[in-house]
Every structure is written in C-alpha cells, then in structure tokens.
Amino acid sequence: MTLLRFSVSCGLAAAAVGCARDATFTEPLPPLAAIHWVNAVPDTGQQDMRVIDIVSNAGLFDANFRGSNMFYQRIEAGSRTVRIFNSSTDPVIASQMLQETTVPVTANASYTFIHAGFARTGGTPARTVLIIPDTPPTPAAGQVAVRAINAGAGLGNVDVFVVKRPVVATTVDSLPDTRAAANVAFGTAGVYTTVAADTAAADTIRVVFTTAGTKTVLAAVVAPAGVAGTTTVNPIAGSRIAGSVLTAVLVPRSVASSAAPQTAAFLVPSTVYLVDRRPPNTAP
C-alpha cells in the first residue's frame, strides 16, 4: 500500500508539472512559404484544392471558376501533395478527385498555383496544374510593380500592356507600341514591370491582354486601387499604394452550357488580380 500510494502521488505530481509546462510552452513555427490558389477551369463547377499529405489549412474551397485568394496563404515547406476535388454537399460528388500533384515548396519562397485548361474531353489545352514561382521585386519609392500570367485556355499566346488611363474602355488606338511582355504562352508568366503608383482616381493602372502580335484587346481590367495606411492601420496593396506588387492572371470566358457561372461578366475573358508583395507597414 505504501508503494502504491507513493506511485500514485508521483504520477499526480508529474501530471501537474506537465500541465504547467504545457501552459507556458510556445511551439515554434515550422518552415513556411506563401501560396496563391486560382481556379481558372472554365467549363466545370466549384472545386476544392487542398494539401493532403499533412494536416494543413492551406487550400481553396468552394471555389467557382475565377475563384482565388488575392492575398497569400501560409503553406508548410516540403514536398506537398495537393488534390483537387469537385466541391459539393453530396459526398459522392465531393469525393471525385480531379487532379493530384506534388508541389515542391521552399521555405520563405512564394508560389501561384493555378488549375487551368478545359475539363471537358477534347478541350485544348486540357485541364492541368500550373505552378508559377513568384519573385516579386521591391519597387522604388513612389512605384508599384505588375506582372501577367496567361491562364486563358483557348486564347492562344498573348501580348501584355501596362497602361495608365482614365476609367474608360481601353481601345486598340489607345495602346502604346511598347509591350510589358510579348508572345506569352498559356501557362507562363511575363516579367514584373515597374510603373509610378496612381496619384488620382482618374489615373488608373490596368493590365491589358491582346492577341499576340496585335492590339486586339482580350481583357483590360482595372487593377485594385488599394487602401492607404495610417498610423493605426497598415495599408492594403493596390495600384495607388507605392511598394505594392501585383500579378494579373488572364482567365478565359466560361464555356456555354457548363456548370461554370454564365452571368454577363463571365461571357468574356477577364483578369484575376493577386497581391505578391504588400507595401511597407505604416502602423507600429
């Protein structure tokens, strides 16, 4: 009995010490990277993209065509296995896997993960995963930087213009002769281009995509303006906020009679903007 009481007492004491240690212990963060997710498949319904090799919050869920996360999400470094599923409340549909791929993730690096191409049989290019490394520059004072990715299935190679115009439709005649990137193939990215930040509401940056070798406009969407920082709130990246770096992803129109959205905005090619670098903090 004496031995038993001693054992129980020690066990209770150890448990108490263990609880005290747990309460004050801070678990270190694992090596992390950053990732954008984009659904650019124009002929199917909602999708879920998720890391499945480890427990992770990284992913994009219930994403319609053109769904994305504009701001980066943390993802643990290593060889990550990502699966893409149909998104549905019906377990049978939700268990249908569309794609599985391995993503090599390096600590402190950043990536754009795009599911693009056509899901329907015979569509060209066929559905695929694009993994684009992001290496955003640090713009000089008063500058912002922008880059383009061609995820426009069926649109062919494109030229890219970065223009500053009043908020009106960009026409062929209004485009400059100098291109920010030329003959950008499906699945590839142009280089970052640095321009002066917008200084007024009418001074609007937009990335314009045209058919390669022409000034025939495919998409010309105004970049997000952003929000200036204050001494209590940090800025939100955008074309009017110096230090911001943006990526413009060209996406095609939705395919008629598919499960992709069919409202007017989806019946023409468009642009999804992502933030690759935030402007410097202004708040403590």
C-alpha positions as CSV (number, residue, x, y, z in Angstrom):
1,M,0.0,0.0,0.0
2,T,2.8,2.4,0.8
3,L,4.4,1.7,-2.6
4,L,1.1,2.2,-4.3
5,R,0.4,5.5,-2.6
6,F,3.9,6.6,-3.5
7,S,3.4,5.7,-7.2
8,V,0.1,7.5,-7.4
9,S,1.5,10.6,-5.7
10,C,4.4,10.7,-8.1
11,G,2.1,10.3,-11.0
12,L,-0.1,13.2,-9.9
13,A,2.9,15.4,-9.3
14,A,4.3,14.6,-12.8
15,A,0.9,15.3,-14.3
16,A,0.8,18.7,-12.5
17,V,4.3,19.6,-13.7
18,G,3.4,18.5,-17.2
19,C,0.3,20.7,-17.2
20,A,2.3,23.7,-16.0
21,R,4.9,23.2,-18.8
22,D,2.2,22.9,-21.5
23,A,0.7,26.2,-20.3
24,T,3.9,28.1,-20.9
25,F,5.4,26.3,-23.8
26,T,5.3,28.1,-27.2
27,E,5.6,25.7,-30.1
28,P,7.9,27.0,-32.8
29,L,6.5,27.6,-36.3
30,P,7.7,25.2,-39.0
31,P,9.5,26.5,-42.1
32,L,6.8,28.2,-44.1
33,A,6.2,29.5,-47.7
34,A,3.4,31.5,-49.2
35,I,0.9,30.5,-51.9
36,H,-1.9,31.8,-54.1
37,W,-4.6,29.5,-55.4
38,V,-6.7,30.2,-58.6
39,N,-9.5,28.2,-60.3
40,A,-9.2,29.0,-64.0
41,V,-11.1,26.0,-65.4
42,P,-13.9,27.5,-67.4
43,D,-16.2,24.5,-68.0
44,T,-16.9,22.9,-64.7
45,G,-18.4,23.6,-61.3
46,Q,-16.9,24.5,-57.9
47,Q,-13.7,23.0,-56.7
48,D,-11.8,22.3,-53.5
49,M,-8.0,22.4,-53.6
50,R,-6.2,21.1,-50.5
51,V,-3.0,19.8,-49.1
52,I,-3.5,16.1,-48.1
53,D,-0.1,14.8,-47.1
54,I,0.0,16.7,-43.7
55,V,-2.6,18.4,-41.6
56,S,-2.8,21.9,-43.1
57,N,-5.1,24.9,-43.5
58,A,-3.6,25.5,-47.0
59,G,-6.2,25.3,-49.8
60,L,-9.0,26.9,-51.7
61,F,-12.5,25.7,-51.0
62,D,-15.9,26.0,-52.7
63,A,-14.2,28.0,-55.5
64,N,-16.2,28.9,-58.6
65,F,-14.4,29.5,-61.9
66,R,-12.2,32.5,-61.3
67,G,-12.2,32.0,-57.6
68,S,-8.9,32.8,-55.9
69,N,-7.2,34.1,-52.7
70,M,-5.9,37.6,-53.5
71,F,-3.5,37.6,-50.5
72,Y,-1.0,34.8,-49.8
73,Q,-1.8,31.9,-47.5
74,R,0.8,30.1,-45.5
75,I,1.9,26.6,-46.6
76,E,4.5,24.4,-44.8
77,A,7.7,23.9,-46.7
78,G,8.5,20.4,-48.1
79,S,7.1,18.2,-50.8
80,R,3.4,18.9,-50.5
81,T,0.7,16.6,-52.1
82,V,-2.2,18.6,-53.4
83,R,-5.5,17.1,-54.6
84,I,-8.3,18.9,-56.4
85,F,-11.9,17.7,-55.9
86,N,-15.3,18.6,-57.0
87,S,-17.0,20.7,-54.4
88,S,-20.4,19.6,-53.3
89,T,-22.6,18.8,-50.3
90,D,-23.2,15.4,-51.9
91,P,-20.4,13.1,-50.6
92,V,-20.4,11.1,-53.8
93,I,-19.6,14.2,-55.9
94,A,-17.3,15.7,-53.3
95,S,-15.1,12.5,-53.3
96,Q,-14.5,12.8,-57.1
97,M,-10.8,13.7,-57.5
98,L,-10.0,15.9,-60.5
99,Q,-6.2,16.2,-60.1
100,E,-3.3,15.2,-57.8
101,T,0.1,16.8,-58.0
102,T,3.2,17.2,-55.9
103,V,4.3,20.8,-55.1
104,P,7.9,21.3,-54.0
105,V,7.7,24.1,-51.5
106,T,10.8,26.0,-50.3
107,A,10.8,27.9,-47.1
108,N,10.4,31.7,-47.5
109,A,9.5,31.4,-51.2
110,S,6.1,32.2,-52.7
111,Y,4.1,30.5,-55.4
112,T,0.9,30.8,-57.5
113,F,-1.0,27.5,-58.0
114,I,-3.5,27.6,-60.9
115,H,-5.9,24.9,-62.0
116,A,-6.4,25.8,-65.7
117,G,-7.4,24.4,-69.1
118,F,-10.6,22.6,-70.1
119,A,-12.2,19.8,-68.1
120,R,-14.4,18.5,-71.0
121,T,-13.0,15.7,-73.1
122,G,-11.3,17.0,-76.3
123,G,-10.8,20.6,-75.0
124,T,-7.4,22.1,-75.8
125,P,-5.4,22.8,-73.7
126,A,-6.6,20.0,-71.4
127,R,-7.0,20.7,-67.7
128,T,-3.7,20.9,-65.9
129,V,-1.9,22.4,-62.8
130,L,0.3,25.5,-63.3
131,I,2.8,26.2,-60.5
132,I,4.4,29.6,-61.0
133,P,7.3,30.7,-58.7
134,D,6.8,34.3,-57.6
135,T,9.8,36.5,-57.2
136,P,8.4,40.0,-56.7
137,P,10.8,42.9,-56.7
138,T,10.9,45.7,-54.2
139,P,9.7,48.8,-56.0
140,A,11.5,52.1,-55.6
141,A,9.9,55.0,-53.8
142,G,6.6,56.0,-55.5
143,Q,6.5,52.9,-57.6
144,V,4.4,49.7,-58.0
145,A,5.2,46.6,-60.0
146,V,2.8,44.3,-62.0
147,R,3.2,41.0,-63.8
148,A,1.0,38.9,-66.0
149,I,0.2,35.1,-66.2
150,N,-1.6,33.6,-69.1
151,A,-4.1,31.1,-67.8
152,G,-6.5,31.9,-70.6
153,A,-7.3,28.4,-72.0
154,G,-8.2,28.6,-75.7
155,L,-7.0,32.2,-76.1
156,G,-3.5,31.4,-77.5
157,N,-0.4,33.4,-76.9
158,V,-0.9,37.0,-75.7
159,D,0.9,40.3,-75.5
160,V,0.7,42.3,-72.3
161,F,0.5,46.1,-71.9
162,V,0.6,48.0,-68.7
163,V,-1.3,51.3,-69.2
164,K,-2.5,54.2,-67.1
165,R,-5.7,55.6,-68.4
166,P,-8.9,57.2,-67.1
167,V,-11.6,54.7,-66.2
168,V,-12.9,54.2,-69.7
169,A,-12.7,51.3,-72.1
170,T,-9.2,50.8,-73.5
171,T,-9.2,50.7,-77.3
172,V,-6.7,49.5,-79.8
173,D,-5.8,53.0,-80.8
174,S,-5.0,54.0,-77.1
175,L,-2.4,51.2,-76.6
176,P,1.2,52.1,-76.7
177,D,3.7,50.3,-79.0
178,T,5.8,49.1,-76.1
179,R,4.7,45.9,-74.6
180,A,5.4,44.8,-71.0
181,A,5.6,41.2,-72.3
182,A,5.2,39.7,-75.7
183,N,4.0,36.3,-77.0
184,V,3.3,34.9,-73.5
185,A,2.2,31.3,-73.9
186,F,-0.6,29.6,-72.0
187,G,0.8,28.5,-68.6
188,T,3.6,31.0,-68.4
189,A,4.3,34.3,-66.8
190,G,5.7,37.6,-68.0
191,V,8.3,39.7,-66.1
192,Y,7.4,42.2,-63.5
193,T,7.1,45.8,-64.8
194,T,7.6,48.8,-62.6
195,V,5.5,51.9,-63.0
196,A,4.6,55.0,-61.0
197,A,1.8,54.5,-58.5
198,D,-1.5,56.1,-59.3
199,T,-1.8,59.6,-57.9
200,A,-5.5,60.2,-58.5
201,A,-8.8,58.4,-59.1
202,A,-8.6,59.0,-62.8
203,D,-5.0,57.8,-63.1
204,T,-5.8,54.1,-63.3
205,I,-3.4,51.3,-63.9
206,R,-4.7,48.3,-65.9
207,V,-3.0,45.3,-67.4
208,V,-4.2,44.8,-71.0
209,F,-4.0,41.4,-72.7
210,T,-4.1,41.3,-76.5
211,T,-3.8,38.5,-79.1
212,A,-0.1,38.1,-79.7
213,G,1.3,40.3,-82.4
214,T,-1.8,42.5,-82.4
215,K,-3.6,45.2,-80.4
216,T,-6.8,43.3,-80.4
217,V,-7.9,43.5,-76.8
218,L,-8.9,40.3,-75.0
219,A,-9.1,41.7,-71.4
220,A,-8.4,45.1,-69.9
221,V,-9.4,45.1,-66.2
222,V,-8.6,48.0,-63.8
223,A,-6.2,47.0,-61.1
224,P,-7.4,47.2,-57.5
225,A,-6.6,50.6,-56.1
226,G,-5.7,49.5,-52.6
227,V,-6.1,51.5,-49.3
228,A,-3.6,53.9,-47.9
229,G,-2.2,53.2,-44.5
230,T,-2.4,55.3,-41.3
231,T,-0.6,55.4,-38.0
232,T,-3.0,52.8,-36.7
233,V,-3.9,50.7,-39.7
234,N,-1.5,49.2,-42.3
235,P,-2.1,49.8,-46.0
236,I,-3.7,47.3,-48.4
237,A,-1.8,46.8,-51.6
238,G,-3.0,48.3,-54.8
239,S,-2.2,50.5,-57.8
240,R,-2.4,53.7,-55.7
241,I,-0.2,52.4,-52.9
242,A,3.5,52.7,-53.5
243,G,5.5,49.5,-52.7
244,S,2.7,47.2,-53.9
245,V,3.4,44.3,-56.3
246,L,0.5,42.7,-58.2
247,T,0.0,39.8,-60.6
248,A,-2.7,39.9,-63.3
249,V,-3.9,36.4,-64.3
250,L,-5.7,36.2,-67.7
251,V,-8.7,33.9,-67.4
252,P,-11.0,32.8,-70.3
253,R,-14.7,33.2,-70.7
254,S,-16.9,30.4,-69.2
255,V,-17.9,27.7,-71.6
256,A,-21.6,27.9,-72.6
257,S,-23.9,25.3,-71.0
258,S,-21.2,24.3,-68.5
259,A,-21.5,24.4,-64.7
260,A,-19.2,27.5,-64.7
261,P,-21.0,30.8,-64.0
262,Q,-22.9,32.2,-67.0
263,T,-23.6,35.8,-66.0
264,A,-22.5,38.6,-68.3
265,A,-19.1,39.2,-66.6
266,F,-18.2,35.5,-67.3
267,L,-19.0,35.6,-71.0
268,V,-15.8,37.5,-71.9
269,P,-12.2,36.9,-70.9
270,S,-11.1,38.7,-67.8
271,T,-8.4,39.2,-65.2
272,V,-7.9,37.9,-61.6
273,Y,-5.5,40.2,-59.6
274,L,-3.3,38.8,-56.9
275,V,-1.0,40.6,-54.4
276,D,2.6,39.4,-54.5
277,R,4.1,42.0,-52.2
278,R,2.5,44.2,-49.6
279,P,3.5,47.9,-49.2
280,P,5.6,48.8,-46.2
281,N,3.7,49.0,-42.9
282,T,2.7,52.3,-41.6
283,A,1.3,51.3,-38.2
284,P,3.5,50.1,-35.3
